[in-house]
Amino acid sequence: MALLRALAKLRGELGIVVSAIHFNHTLRGDESEADYAFVKELASQHGLELHDARGDVGGRAREHFLSIEAAAREARYEYFWSLINSGCLDKIATAHTLDDQAETVLLRLIRGTGTRGLGGIHPELTGPALNQTSRGSIIRPLLHTRRCEIERYLVGLGQPWREDSSNRDLHHTRNRVRQSLIPLLEREFNPEIIERLADFAEIAQAEEDHWDESVRQILVDKQLRISSLQAFPLAVRRRLVRAAAPSGLRLGFREVESILQVAAGTDDDPKSCNLSAGWAARSSGNAITFVPPQAQPQSIAPGHRTTAGAIA
């Protein structure tokens, strides 16, 4: 609500055409329908075009073995990108806040991640980052703004807003982080923990941007050559392995270590290792190759199986 009201107010000054977007996840029955009616009325009051869609997020979660949160995010972002790729919109602004950033960093730290994951929510997301071709992007203009500031802004405008009742459900890990863990950290350890976690995310993002460019220069043809790999420090070797992985294959920490073990192996060591989702990696001459599930050779060492670790 705050983002929409602010952009509607500034559209003349910024020289932009503002629309509203609503995606109904159809998870909360009448409450979901009331959310839609609320947004539709607001868009009408301010003369804004409304783009809306709905999806069976519960069914999607069951079909693809996803959490409700993951299925909901996939569904709405697919809709966002379809609007951009159709030419309706050049950019889509989402209202992620500084609090959302801090929660994301904590969640990823708890679940296990590398520095890429600790970068949290990025201020801009382009299509290629989601393996799509797009002329537009998704931006987060409120990423440096606290949630309490946004609420004060809305109160000052006299603008009501809707609260998703599922945000109070402590079954969801993010809600426990928001309602229990962060207040504990603020009270007992650092009253500025939100800001410090957000600062850490910015540092991690800059670090990853630097490393991405460095790795691209080294791994020009995506070929993981064993002789070249051994010439670099361990930190670079790990990044080269992750960068060489085929699109769609996300390597955990333990899987990266297993691949490096194969690359450094002697004649008596295993020449291959199993990865997640049925993939495998094997050494062949001077190269490490990734073998998709349907093409796995029979020579993969039995029992030499890795377990999914931290996603970097």
BELWOMO-V285834 format. One record per residue. N is the residue number from 1. RES is the residue in one letter. SS is DSSP state (2 for helix, 1 for strand, 0 for the rest). PSI is psi in whole degrees, 0 to 359 (999 if undefined). D_FIRST is the distance of its C-alpha to the first C-alpha in Angstrom with 1 decimal. Layout:
BEGIN
<<N RES SS PSI D_FIRST> <N RES SS PSI D_FIRST>>
END
This chain:
BEGIN
<<1 M 0 315 0.0> <2 A 2 316 3.8> <3 L 2 315 5.5> <4 L 2 317 5.2> <5 R 2 319 6.1> <6 A 2 316 8.5> <7 L 2 322 10.0> <8 A 2 321 10.5> <9 K 2 324 12.2> <10 L 2 0 14.3> <11 R 2 322 15.3> <12 G 2 315 18.6> <13 E 2 322 19.4> <14 L 2 346 18.7> <15 G 0 42 20.4> <16 I 0 157 17.9> <17 V 0 124 16.9> <18 V 0 134 13.2> <19 S 1 164 12.5> <20 A 1 147 9.9> <21 I 1 134 11.3> <22 H 1 126 11.5> <23 F 1 121 14.3> <24 N 1 114 15.8> <25 H 0 353 18.0> <26 T 0 43 19.9> <27 L 0 343 20.5> <28 R 0 25 19.6> <29 G 0 235 21.2> <30 D 2 327 20.0> <31 E 2 319 16.9> <32 S 2 318 15.9> <33 E 2 323 16.8> <34 A 2 325 14.8> <35 D 2 313 11.6> <36 Y 2 314 12.7> <37 A 2 323 13.7> <38 F 2 313 10.4> <39 V 2 320 8.7> <40 K 2 318 12.0> <41 E 2 318 12.1> <42 L 2 315 9.0> <43 A 2 319 10.4> <44 S 2 317 13.7> <45 Q 2 325 12.9> <46 H 0 11 12.0> <47 G 0 39 14.8> <48 L 0 138 13.1> <49 E 1 139 15.1> <50 L 1 124 13.7> <51 H 1 124 15.3> <52 D 1 152 15.6> <53 A 1 169 18.2> <54 R 1 158 19.3> <55 G 0 155 21.8> <56 D 0 82 24.2> <57 V 2 323 23.0> <58 G 2 315 25.5> <59 G 2 321 28.3> <60 R 2 319 27.4> <61 A 2 316 27.5> <62 R 2 317 30.9> <63 E 2 322 32.3> <64 H 2 11 31.6> <65 F 0 48 32.0> <66 L 0 160 28.6> <67 S 0 160 26.4> <68 I 2 318 23.5> <69 E 2 315 21.1> <70 A 2 318 23.1> <71 A 2 321 23.4> <72 A 2 317 19.7> <73 R 2 314 19.0> <74 E 2 315 22.0> <75 A 2 313 20.9> <76 R 2 326 17.4> <77 Y 2 328 18.7> <78 E 2 318 21.7> <79 Y 2 317 19.5> <80 F 2 309 17.6> <81 W 2 329 21.1> <82 S 2 324 22.5> <83 L 2 319 20.1> <84 I 2 313 21.2> <85 N 2 338 24.8> <86 S 0 350 25.1> <87 G 0 1 24.3> <88 C 0 322 21.2> <89 L 0 151 19.1> <90 D 0 324 20.3> <91 K 1 151 17.5> <92 I 1 127 14.4> <93 A 1 127 11.9> <94 T 0 155 10.5> <95 A 0 39 8.7> <96 H 0 140 11.9> <97 T 0 176 12.8> <98 L 2 324 16.3> <99 D 2 318 16.5> <100 D 2 320 16.0> <101 Q 2 312 18.7> <102 A 2 317 21.0> <103 E 2 319 20.7> <104 T 2 316 21.5> <105 V 2 314 24.5> <106 L 2 316 25.8> <107 L 2 315 25.5> <108 R 2 325 27.4> <109 L 2 318 29.9> <110 I 2 318 30.6> <111 R 2 340 31.0> <112 G 0 120 33.0> <113 T 1 168 32.2> <114 G 0 192 33.6> <115 T 2 332 32.3> <116 R 2 314 30.3> <117 G 2 327 28.3> <118 L 2 351 27.9> <119 G 0 346 26.1> <120 G 0 223 23.0> <121 I 0 128 19.9> <122 H 0 148 20.9> <123 P 0 339 18.9> <124 E 1 140 19.9> <125 L 1 122 21.1> <126 T 1 160 23.6> <127 G 2 312 25.2> <128 P 2 334 28.6> <129 A 2 338 27.1> <130 L 2 24 26.4> <131 N 0 37 29.8> <132 Q 0 154 28.5> <133 T 0 124 29.4> <134 S 0 146 26.4> <135 R 0 355 26.2> <136 G 0 192 22.5> <137 S 1 166 20.4> <138 I 1 127 17.3> <139 I 1 156 15.9> <140 R 0 79 14.0> <141 P 0 339 13.3> <142 L 0 16 11.9> <143 L 0 341 14.9> <144 H 0 17 16.7> <145 T 0 134 14.1> <146 R 0 150 14.5> <147 R 2 322 12.1> <148 C 2 326 13.6> <149 E 2 321 12.9> <150 I 2 318 9.2> <151 E 2 320 9.6> <152 R 2 321 12.1> <153 Y 2 315 10.1> <154 L 2 320 7.7> <155 V 2 319 11.1> <156 G 2 327 12.8> <157 L 2 345 10.7> <158 G 0 27 11.4> <159 Q 0 112 7.9> <160 P 0 163 8.2> <161 W 0 169 6.4> <162 R 0 144 8.6> <163 E 0 129 10.9> <164 D 0 118 13.1> <165 S 2 335 16.6> <166 S 2 345 18.1> <167 N 2 346 16.6> <168 R 2 355 19.4> <169 D 0 110 22.1> <170 L 0 1 24.4> <171 H 0 331 26.1> <172 H 0 130 23.6> <173 T 2 319 24.8> <174 R 2 322 21.4> <175 N 2 324 20.7> <176 R 2 322 24.2> <177 V 2 315 23.6> <178 R 2 316 20.4> <179 Q 2 339 21.9> <180 S 2 306 25.6> <181 L 2 310 26.6> <182 I 2 315 24.3> <183 P 2 324 24.9> <184 L 2 314 28.6> <185 L 2 320 28.6> <186 E 2 320 27.0> <187 R 2 319 29.4> <188 E 2 341 32.6> <189 F 0 309 32.4> <190 N 0 112 30.0> <191 P 0 346 27.3> <192 E 0 28 25.8> <193 I 2 326 25.8> <194 I 2 310 22.2> <195 E 2 320 23.0> <196 R 2 321 26.4> <197 L 2 322 25.2> <198 A 2 321 22.7> <199 D 2 317 25.7> <200 F 2 321 27.8> <201 A 2 319 25.4> <202 E 2 319 25.7> <203 I 2 314 29.5> <204 A 2 321 29.7> <205 Q 2 316 27.9> <206 A 2 320 30.3> <207 E 2 316 33.2> <208 E 2 322 32.3> <209 D 2 317 31.9> <210 H 2 312 35.4> <211 W 2 323 37.0> <212 D 2 315 35.6> <213 E 2 319 37.3> <214 S 2 317 40.4> <215 V 2 323 40.7> <216 R 2 322 40.2> <217 Q 2 328 43.2> <218 I 2 316 45.3> <219 L 0 64 44.4> <220 V 0 314 44.9> <221 D 0 15 45.9> <222 K 0 13 44.1> <223 Q 0 130 47.6> <224 L 1 93 48.1> <225 R 1 129 51.7> <226 I 2 318 53.3> <227 S 2 319 55.5> <228 S 2 322 52.7> <229 L 2 316 50.5> <230 Q 0 346 53.1> <231 A 0 349 53.3> <232 F 0 157 49.8> <233 P 0 162 48.7> <234 L 2 318 47.1> <235 A 2 320 43.5> <236 V 2 319 43.9> <237 R 2 318 45.7> <238 R 2 318 42.8> <239 R 2 323 40.3> <240 L 2 320 42.7> <241 V 2 313 43.0> <242 R 2 320 39.3> <243 A 2 332 39.0> <244 A 2 346 41.9> <245 A 0 142 40.5> <246 P 0 157 39.8> <247 S 0 133 36.3> <248 G 0 347 34.9> <249 L 0 109 37.2> <250 R 0 122 35.4> <251 L 0 131 38.1> <252 G 1 170 38.0> <253 F 2 313 39.9> <254 R 2 327 42.9> <255 E 2 319 43.1> <256 V 2 317 43.1> <257 E 2 322 45.9> <258 S 2 320 47.9> <259 I 2 319 47.7> <260 L 2 325 48.9> <261 Q 2 319 51.7> <262 V 2 318 52.8> <263 A 2 326 52.8> <264 A 0 1 54.9> <265 G 0 158 57.2> <266 T 0 184 61.0> <267 D 0 333 63.0> <268 D 0 351 63.0> <269 D 0 158 59.2> <270 P 0 142 56.9> <271 K 0 2 56.1> <272 S 1 165 52.8> <273 C 1 150 50.0> <274 N 1 144 47.6> <275 L 0 186 43.9> <276 S 2 161 40.9> <277 A 2 28 40.4> <278 G 2 1 44.1> <279 W 0 165 44.2> <280 A 1 160 47.1> <281 A 1 142 48.2> <282 R 1 153 51.8> <283 S 1 135 54.1> <284 S 1 103 56.2> <285 G 0 240 58.5> <286 N 0 17 56.5> <287 A 1 151 53.0> <288 I 1 125 50.5> <289 T 1 150 49.2> <290 F 1 128 46.4> <291 V 1 120 47.6> <292 P 0 163 45.2> <293 P 2 317 45.8> <294 Q 2 351 47.9> <295 A 2 17 50.2> <296 Q 0 132 50.9> <297 P 0 159 54.6> <298 Q 0 352 56.8> <299 S 0 0 57.7> <300 I 0 132 54.6> <301 A 0 123 56.0> <302 P 0 140 55.7> <303 G 0 344 54.0> <304 H 0 72 52.5> <305 R 1 135 49.0> <306 T 0 164 46.0> <307 T 0 150 43.1> <308 A 0 132 39.4> <309 G 0 211 38.4> <310 A 0 135 35.6> <311 I 1 127 33.5> <312 A 0 999 33.6>>
END
